[in-house]
Amino acid sequence: MNEDPRCCGSGTCIIDTEGRCWCGQQWDGEKMAAPPRQPAKPAGKATAGTDPGLEPQP
């Protein structure tokens, strides 16, 4: 097996064709680094009757 220059040195890197390693790091063209953070998706709004703990108010 050939030594991948993108490996962090642990010897356990498994890097896919997109440059992503199983550990969560990604090749940025120069080094392995944490991928950019994705913005959180907004939570849906709860409405009466959708949650058993929410009772409609009279």
N, C-alpha and C positions, 0 to 999 in steps of 0.2 A: 504494500500500500504506500502511495506517495504522501509525503509530508505537505499539507496544505499551508501555504504562507499566511492564510487568514486565521489559522488556529491561534488561540490565545496563549498556548503553551501548556495547557493542561493535558493535551494528548487525547482528550475525549470529545473534541469538537466534531459535530455532525452538521455540515453546512449544506443547505439546499441550493438550487440553481439561482434563487433570488438573493443569496448572500445571508440568509437567516440561519442562525445556529439554534440547536435545540435548547440552549440555555437562555434564549431570549435576546441575545445580542445580534446586531446586524452589521454587515460590512458596509462602511460608508465611503469606500474607495481608497482609504488610506489605512484604516484600522477597524477593529471590531469595537462597537460601542452600543450603548442602549439605544433602541429605536426612538424616533421622536414620539412624544406623547400625543395621543389622539384626544380631542375634546370630549368630555362626557356628554352622553345623550341626555336631553331633558327627560325627566320622569313624567309619565302621563298623569293627568289630573284625576283624582278619585271623585266619583259621583255617588250620590245616595243610591243604594240598592245594588252597588257593585261589590261592596265589602260587607260580609255578614256582621261586622262590628258596627257598621254605620246604619242607623235606623232613620228613616225619613221623619222630619219634624212636622207636627201638625200645624 
